[in-house]
Amino acid sequence: MSILRPFSAADMFKFNNINLDIWTETYDLSFYLTYLSSWPDLCYVQTAPSGRLMGYILGKAEGTGSDWHGHVTALTVAPEYRRLSIARKLTNLLEIISDSVYHAFFVDLFVRCNNDVAIEMYEGMEYSVWRRIREYYGSLGLGSRGKDEEDAFDMRKPLSRDSGRRSVRSNGRDMIVGRTGVF
């Protein structure tokens, strides 16, 4: 049986099987350590009985007023452990903590617009597209099929505090913004 537990600094020495995946956005060590020290209750790993990491989630709480929300900064599952509902369970835990501990209005995340599998998974978890952010992920270098594949969808799921569902937008895919404003 696998184990869900808090992400620890020692896990950074064991997550290459996850981070080497092409869909996984990786960061430097200080980034991970900042999350672990600032929002330890929003950072978790799922481990196999062997101790091998199966997946992890890093989250934070941010914003002000009615924009106060939980944010999924990184969610990834090693390819050999996909289709086991690990991502769904990790996300659900972050949503519960964002709702009950941080009293957030919603949870948001960013996903590449061409990652159809992830988008379908998030929509199945009741996330919807709030907006499309141009060139969010930056250049992919040689072999890139154009700047459009670097766009991200900002997807949101309302929590209990957002009883009016203000964090849901029916035309989110049509709301296109740059990093600095609306196009």
C-alpha positions in Angstrom: 0.0 0.0 0.0 1.3 3.5 -0.9 1.7 6.2 1.7 0.6 9.9 1.5 2.9 12.1 3.7 4.2 15.6 3.9 7.0 16.5 1.4 10.4 16.7 3.1 13.6 18.3 2.0 15.1 14.8 1.7 12.6 14.0 -1.0 14.5 16.3 -3.3 17.2 13.6 -3.5 14.6 11.1 -4.7 12.3 12.8 -7.2 14.3 12.4 -10.4 12.0 9.6 -11.6 9.2 12.2 -11.5 11.0 15.4 -12.5 12.5 14.0 -15.7 9.1 13.8 -17.3 8.5 16.2 -20.2 5.3 17.6 -18.7 6.9 18.4 -15.3 8.0 22.0 -14.6 11.1 21.9 -12.4 12.7 24.5 -10.2 15.9 25.1 -8.3 16.4 23.8 -4.8 15.8 27.1 -3.1 12.3 27.2 -4.7 11.3 23.9 -3.2 12.8 24.8 0.1 10.8 28.1 0.2 7.6 26.2 -0.3 8.5 23.6 2.3 9.2 26.3 4.9 6.4 28.6 4.0 3.5 26.2 3.2 4.5 22.8 4.6 0.8 21.9 5.0 0.3 22.3 1.2 3.2 20.1 0.1 2.8 16.3 0.0 4.3 13.2 -1.7 2.8 9.8 -2.4 5.4 7.0 -2.0 5.3 3.3 -3.1 5.9 0.5 -0.5 9.5 0.4 -1.8 10.0 4.1 -0.8 10.1 5.2 -4.4 8.3 8.5 -5.0 5.1 8.2 -7.1 4.1 11.8 -7.2 4.0 15.1 -5.4 2.2 18.4 -5.0 3.5 21.8 -4.0 1.0 24.5 -3.1 0.6 27.9 -1.5 -2.0 30.3 -0.3 -1.9 33.8 -1.8 -4.0 36.8 -2.8 -6.0 39.4 -1.0 -9.7 39.9 -0.3 -12.0 37.8 -2.6 -8.9 36.8 -4.6 -7.5 34.9 -1.5 -6.9 31.4 -2.9 -4.9 28.2 -2.8 -2.6 27.6 -5.7 -1.3 24.4 -7.1 2.3 25.3 -8.1 3.4 21.8 -9.0 1.5 18.6 -9.4 3.2 15.6 -11.0 3.1 11.9 -11.0 5.8 9.6 -12.3 4.7 8.0 -15.7 4.7 4.5 -14.3 2.2 5.5 -11.6 -0.3 7.4 -13.7 -3.9 6.4 -14.0 -4.1 5.4 -10.3 -5.9 8.6 -9.2 -2.7 9.9 -7.4 -3.0 13.4 -8.9 -6.7 13.6 -8.0 -6.0 12.5 -4.4 -3.1 15.0 -4.0 -5.2 17.8 -5.5 -8.2 17.0 -3.3 -6.0 17.2 -0.2 -4.7 20.6 -1.2 -8.3 21.8 -1.8 -9.5 20.5 1.6 -6.6 22.4 3.4 -7.1 25.5 1.3 -10.8 25.5 2.2 -10.7 24.5 5.9 -7.4 26.0 7.1 -6.8 28.9 4.8 -10.5 29.8 4.1 -9.7 30.4 0.4 -12.3 31.3 -2.1 -10.9 29.0 -4.8 -7.9 26.9 -5.9 -6.2 27.7 -9.1 -3.4 26.2 -11.2 -1.8 26.7 -14.6 -1.6 24.0 -17.2 -0.1 24.0 -20.7 -2.9 24.6 -23.3 -1.7 21.6 -25.3 -1.7 19.2 -22.3 -5.1 17.7 -23.2 -4.8 14.8 -20.7 -4.2 17.2 -17.8 -6.9 19.6 -18.9 -9.5 16.8 -19.1 -8.4 15.5 -15.7 -8.8 18.9 -14.1 -12.2 19.5 -15.8 -13.3 16.2 -14.4 -12.3 17.5 -11.0 -14.6 20.6 -11.5 -11.9 23.1 -12.5 -12.8 25.5 -15.3 -10.7 27.8 -17.5 -10.6 31.3 -16.1 -8.3 32.7 -18.7 -5.5 31.9 -21.2 -2.1 33.4 -20.5 0.1 34.0 -23.6 3.7 32.7 -23.5 3.4 31.7 -19.8 5.9 28.9 -20.0 8.5 30.7 -22.2 10.6 29.2 -24.9 10.9 25.4 -25.3 14.0 25.9 -27.6 14.7 23.8 -30.6 11.9 21.7 -31.9 9.3 24.1 -30.6 6.1 24.1 -32.7 5.4 27.8 -32.1 4.8 30.2 -29.3 1.1 29.1 -28.9 2.1 25.8 -27.3 3.7 27.8 -24.5 0.4 29.4 -23.4 -1.2 28.3 -20.2 -4.8 28.0 -19.0 -5.4 29.5 -15.6 -7.9 27.0 -14.2 -10.0 27.5 -11.1 -12.2 25.6 -8.8 -14.5 27.4 -6.3 -14.4 26.4 -2.7 -17.1 26.8 0.0 -16.3 30.4 0.7 -17.1 31.3 -3.0 -20.8 30.6 -2.7 -21.6 33.0 -5.6 -19.1 31.1 -7.8 -17.4 34.3 -8.8 -14.2 32.3 -9.6 -16.0 30.6 -12.5 -16.1 32.2 -15.9 -18.1 30.6 -18.8 -15.9 32.1 -21.5 -12.5 31.6 -19.9 -10.9 30.2 -23.0 -11.8 33.4 -24.9 -10.2 35.6 -22.2 -6.7 36.0 -23.5 -4.1 37.9 -21.4 -0.4 38.4 -21.5 1.8 38.4 -18.4 1.2 42.1 -18.2 -2.5 42.5 -19.3 -5.3 41.7 -21.6 -4.8 41.3 -25.4 
